[in-house]
Amino acid sequence: MTDLLDLRRLLDLIVDCNDDDAVWNTYGWVWAQEGNAASVGFHPQARRDHDASDDGDGEPAPPITTSPRLWLYLEAITVAGILDVQKQSRPLSGLDDYAHALDYYSQHDTFLDHGEPAPGDREEADRQGLSPGLYAAFDLTLETVEPAQRKAAASLVAEIQALSVGEALAQVRALPLAVACNIDRAASDHLQARFAAIGLALQVTRYRSFPWQPIG
């Protein structure tokens, strides 16, 4: 039996990959029951299962399930693209908005593009802690540096931000310092590890993908 996901769980699974490359490497096709995206069940087929079940004509075999028949819906990376287009044009989108965007693509084979965001929507999304793109985003801030650590901190900041050591030292003396803004999880983890290696902790601000996800 294959467990089916509702739309919210499917979307959370997609963004938990953290970037398009990971979506592509993790999932192949998404299977779905027939109907509207807001109400059907989905099965994202793991890439390894997709490749192993290829019937020789480029079509994967359906997953084993006791539920009503599943149909080839969309590739997981296409789902990610649809969600991203929707979020870029409507930053405050909720679950029903994403469902509509998916239904539109599945019916018309083209993106539902609303154009530029409405005035003030991007600012309101920032206020609500929503990332500008599809995946979670992170701001990193250096808030405290002991005098004995300033030289090491300045050297690392100079390397990361392509500054002279003198310029970086001036910034380190005038904390807080925005080390990076709107970066993905992998880049955030990498920078935090580099500062931790010289005994410094960064303040992390996380921006979530969807309004229903927890803040922080």
Residue pairs with C-beta under 8 A, 6 or more apart in sequence:
1 64
1 65
1 66
1 67
2 43
2 63
2 64
2 65
2 67
2 70
3 43
4 33
4 41
4 42
4 43
4 65
4 67
5 13
5 41
5 42
5 43
5 44
6 41
6 42
7 37
7 38
7 40
7 42
7 95
7 98
7 99
7 102
8 95
8 212
10 30
10 42
10 44
10 79
11 83
11 95
11 98
11 209
11 210
12 210
12 213
13 44
14 23
14 27
14 44
14 76
14 79
14 80
14 83
15 83
15 134
15 135
15 136
15 209
15 210
17 23
17 26
17 27
17 80
17 135
18 135
18 136
18 184
18 185
18 186
19 135
19 184
19 186
20 77
20 80
23 76
23 77
23 80
24 47
24 76
24 77
25 47
26 46
26 47
26 76
27 44
27 45
27 46
27 47
27 50
27 76
27 77
28 45
28 46
28 47
28 49
28 50
28 51
28 60
28 75
28 76
29 45
29 50
29 60
29 72
29 73
29 74
29 75
29 76
30 42
30 43
30 44
30 45
30 73
30 74
30 75
30 76
30 79
31 42
31 43
31 44
31 45
31 62
31 63
31 70
31 71
31 72
31 73
32 40
32 41
32 42
32 43
32 70
32 71
32 73
33 40
33 41
33 42
33 67
33 68
33 69
33 70
33 71
34 40
34 68
34 69
34 71
36 99
36 103
37 98
37 99
37 100
37 102
37 103
37 106
38 95
38 96
38 99
41 67
42 73
43 63
43 65
43 70
44 76
45 53
45 60
45 63
49 60
49 63
50 60
53 60
53 61
54 60
54 61
55 61
59 72
60 72
62 69
62 70
63 70
73 106
74 82
74 102
74 105
74 106
78 105
79 102
80 134
81 111
82 98
82 101
82 102
82 105
82 111
82 112
83 98
83 101
83 102
83 134
84 133
84 134
85 101
85 111
85 112
85 113
86 93
86 97
86 98
86 101
86 112
86 114
87 93
87 133
87 134
87 209
88 117
88 133
89 113
89 114
89 115
89 116
89 117
90 97
90 114
90 117
90 118
90 121
91 117
91 121
91 122
91 124
91 125
91 130
91 132
92 121
92 124
92 125
92 128
92 130
92 211
93 101
94 211
94 212
95 210
95 212
100 112
101 111
101 112
104 110
104 111
104 112
105 111
105 112
122 132
125 132
126 132
126 207
128 211
129 206
129 207
129 208
129 215
129 216
130 207
130 208
130 209
130 210
130 211
131 137
131 182
131 207
131 208
131 209
132 182
132 207
134 209
135 184
135 185
135 209
136 184
136 185
136 206
136 207
136 208
136 209
137 182
137 183
137 184
137 206
137 207
138 180
138 182
138 183
138 184
138 185
138 187
138 188
138 204
138 205
138 206
138 207
139 178
139 180
139 181
139 182
139 183
139 204
139 205
139 207
140 178
140 179
140 180
140 181
140 183
140 188
140 191
140 192
140 202
140 203
140 204
140 205
141 176
141 177
141 178
141 179
141 202
141 203
141 205
142 153
142 157
142 172
142 175
142 176
142 177
142 179
142 195
142 200
142 202
142 203
143 175
143 176
143 203
144 175
144 201
145 153
145 172
145 175
145 200
149 198
149 199
149 200
150 169
150 172
150 173
151 169
152 198
152 199
153 168
153 172
153 195
153 198
153 200
154 165
154 168
154 169
154 171
154 172
155 165
155 168
156 194
156 195
156 198
157 163
157 168
157 171
157 172
157 177
157 179
158 164
158 165
158 167
158 168
160 179
160 180
160 191
160 194
161 168
161 179
163 171
171 177
176 203
179 191
179 195
179 202
180 187
180 188
180 191
182 207
183 191
188 204
191 202
192 201
192 202
192 204
195 201
195 202
206 216
208 214
208 215
